[in-house]
Amino acid sequence: MLSLHPALSNGTAETIGGVEARLLEVSRRAPDRLREPVFEALSAGGKRLRPLLVVLSARMGVPEESVLVRAAAAVEVLHTATLIHDDIVDRAASRRGRPTTVAGYGRETAVAVGDFLFAEAFGELAAVGDPRLVRVMAEAAAELASGELKQFRASGELLDVDAYMEHIRMKTAGLFRAACVAGGTLGGLSLRQVDSLATYGQSLGVAFQMTDDVIDLVGKPGRMGKDVGSDLAEGTVTLPIIFALQEGDGEAIRRVLLDPDPAPEDLAAAIAAVRATSAIERTESRARDEVESAISGLTELPDTPERRILEAIASKVVGRDA
């Protein structure tokens, strides 16, 4: 997505390498029957964006390297745990082009893997020894769980924009914000600077989710790792769907949203109905507004290479490939 690795300083690149090694250690600590699915989940080709946010935010100050590696790895472990639980709820068959844990190993094992990873994430954070990090990650995890529950209960319901925004701030943006806050805290930044990073992370997460919602409707299945229109087929009401219902063929879209197992031709008709409106363009416009907000949130921070990479990350979110 980002093509930023050449721009990373040697120190930052080494820290990300340390995070990968730490994730491998987490896999090795798993109980025998969980070791393989844990390893697969943690090495499934994710973007490592959240740990990168921790590292970049911290390196605008003076973090302790071993502590930074632990904290960044903990954020990725927590993120992976939430993906596994999402896939259980959604009965998802694939993610990132591979079978999901629940599809490959069954519900019982997937639940156990998710629970193990949640425990490991907070074990790593506890080992850091800073209660501020435990608190910010616990708050993000609680928001995420609440957001997922609200989305599950609202499946098929016709949400408005405000309800959608509340969902994604809780379910997606909260962990982005927490990653930035954790990094700034470890770097010894001022409260004002950490607040600026929180603003950046929140807006970046919102823009990221909006763009994911667009990709779900216009992306290429082979590159997405999931089928086009999967959110629509699962009854998940996203921002482009909300916009399309305001101006397009609402009957075709509602038919799919309310059907737990829509026929392929109905799904294709609903996707076409969304694409026939300005919903995609309107969603991308909202996402660009969030990107501008994210970048403006960095003005309190020192003008360092890490800040410039954070700005580049935000600028590349809208219009990215899956």
N, C-alpha and C positions, 0 to 999 in steps of 0.2 A: 504493500500500500504506500509506504512512505519513501522508499529509496533514500533513506537518510544515513544509512550506516557509514558511507564514506565521510560524512560530515562530523561523525562522532569523534571526540577527542580520544586519545589512547586510553586515558584513565576511565572514561565512560564506557568505552568498548570492553575494557577489561572487567569492569564491574558487571556489565551485562553477561559476560562470559562466566563470572562467578555466580550469577543468578542461575544460569543454566546448570552449573555443577550442583548448586544447592537443590534444584528441582530433582535432579537425579538422586540425591541423597534422600529426599522425601520418598521417592519411589522405592528405594532399597529398604526403607523402614517399614513399608507396608506389610501386613500379614501375608503369609504365603499365598493364600487364595485370592488376595487382592492385588498382589504385586504387579502382575501383567496388566490388568485393566488400569491401575493407577499410572503405570509407566506410559501406556498408550494415551491416556487422557492428558498427561503433562507434556507429552512430546508430539502432540497432534498438529503441529504447524501453526499455532496461534501467532498473532502479530507481536506479542510481548509488549503491547503498547502501554499497559498500566504499570508494569515494573519500570519501563523506560521513563514514564512520567515521574515516578518516585525518584529515580536516579538523577534526571535532569533538574528537577526541583531542588534536590538536596545539594547538587554541585554548584548552585548559585551561592552557596555558603560553604561551610567547612565540615562535612560529615565524617564520621568514623567509618572506614571502609567495611569492616566486618559486620557492623551493625546495619549499614546501608544494604548490603547484600541480603542479609536475613529479612529485612523489612520488604524489600522489593520482591523477593521470592514469595513471601507470605501473601502479598497482594495478588500475585499470579495464581497461587494455590487456591486462594479464596475465590477468585474469578472462575477458575476451572470447576470448583465445587458447585458454584451457582449454575454453570452451564449444564452440568450433569443433571442437577435437579430440574432445571428447565426442560431438558429433553425427556425426563421421566414424565413430567406433567403433560408435555405436548405430544408424547409418544413419537418423538422424532426418530426417523430411521437413519439419518446421516447428518454429519456436521463436518465442515472443512474437507468434504470429499471422502470421508471415512464413515464407517458405521459408528453410531453413537454407542456409548457404554451400555445403555439400556437395550439397544438393538442387538449388540454383540454378546452380552453376558446375562441379560435378563434383569427384571426389575429389582429383585432382592439384592443381587450383587451391585447394581448401579446405586441403589440407596446406600449400601455399605461403603462404596467408594466415595460418594459425595460426603457422607458423614466423616469418614477418615480424613478427607482433605480439609473439611471445615476445622476439625480438631487440630490438624497439623498447622494450618494457617495461624490459628490463635496460639498454638504452642510456640511457633517461631516468633510471633509478636511478643509473647510473654518473655522469651529469652532475650529480646532486645532490652527489656528492663525499663521502658519508658511508658508509664500508664497512659500518656496522652495518645500514643499510637493505638493502644488497645481500645481506648474509648472511641476514637474516630473510626476505626475499622468496625467495631461492634455496632456503632450507629449506622454505618453504611450497610452492614449486613442485615440489620433489622429493617431498614428502609427497603432494601432490595426484596426481602422476603414478603414484606407488606405489599410492595408494588406488584410482585408476581401473583400474590393471592387476589389482589383487586383485579388484575388483568384476567385471571382465570375465571373469576366470578362474573366478569363483564363480557366474557366471550360471546360474540354474536350480538351484543347490545350495541346500539347506535350511540356512541360517545360523542361528546362535543369536544372542541379544541382544548378547552380548559382541563377537562378530565384526562385527555390524552397527555397533555403536558405534565400533569401531576404524576401519571404513571411513569413516564420516561425519566422524570427527575428522580424518582425513587428507584426505579429498576435499573437504569443505566448510568445516569449522570452522577449518582451518589458515590459510586466506586471510583470514577474518574476524579471527582473532587477530593475524596479521601486519599487517593494516591498522591495528589499534589500537596495536600496538607501534611501528610506524613513525611514526604520528602523535605518540604520547607522546614518542618519541625526538626528533623534530623540534621539539617544543614545549619541550624542555629539562626535562622532568619527572624526578623522582627515580626511581631503580631500583625502589623500592617502589611508586611510583605506576604505573610502566610495567608492573610485574608485575600490578597490579590491573586495568589495561586488558587485559592478556593473558587474565586469568581471564574478564573480561567478554566479550571477543571470542570466546573458545573456546565458552563456554556459549551465547552468542547464535547462533553458527553451527550448533551442534547443534540448538537449538530451531528454527531456520530450516529445516534439512533435514527434521526430523521433521514440521514443518507442511507442507512441500512434499510429503512422502510421503502425508499425509492428503489434500491437495488433489488429488493424482493419482487418488485413488479417489472423491472426492465433488465435485470441481470441475466447472465448466461449460466445455465445450470452447471456446466462442467467446471466453471471457475468459482461458482458460489459454494459448491458443496451441498446444495439443497435445491429443490425444485423451485422454479419461478412461481410466484403466487402462493407460497406455502403459508404465509401469514393469513392471507385471505381465506385459504382452504381450511385453516384452523379456527376461523371465526375471530381472528385478532383484528380489531379495528385500529388502523394506523392513520397517520395524518393525511397521506394522499387519498386514502379511502374516504376519510371524512370530507375532504375537499371535493372528491368526485361525486359523492352523494348529494352535494349541494348544487351541482350543475349538470350531472350526467344521467345515464340510464340507471336510476336507482333500483329498479326492479331486478335487473340482472345481477347487480352487486348484492342486494339483500338476499336473493335466492341462495347464493353461495354462503354468505355469512350465517344464515340460519340452518344450513344443511350440514350435519356432522360428517357426512361423507359425500361431498359434491361430485357429480359426474365430471369427467375431464372436459367435455364440451361446455358445460355450464361454467366451469372455472375459466376456460379460455374466453368465453363471452364476457365474464365479469372483468377479467384483466383488460380486454379490449375496451370495455366501457370506461375503465379508469383512464386508460391511455388516450382515449378520445377527448378527454377534458384537459384543462390546464392544471390538473392536480399535481402532476410531477413537477412542473415549473414552479408552482406556488410553494410546494414543500421545499424545493431546493433554495428558493428565495428566503424562506424562513430559516433554513439551515445556514445560509450565508450571513444572515443577521446575527445568528448565534456565534458564528466564527468571528465576526467583527467585535462582538462583545467579549469573546475569549481573548482576543489579541489585546484589546484595550485594557483587559484585566491585568496585563503584565507591566503596565507603565510604572508601577512602584518598584519594580525589580531592577537589579543592576544590568547594564548592557553587556552581557557575556555571550560567548558562543552557545551556552545552554539555553539562554533566553531566545536566541535567534532560531534554534532548533524547535523550541516549543511553538514559536510563531509559525514556522514552516509546517509543523504537524497540523496546526489548526487550518492553515491555508489549503492544505491538501485533502482535507476531509470531504468537502463537497465535490461531487463528480468523480470520486475515486472508483476504482474497480473493486469488485467483490474480493 
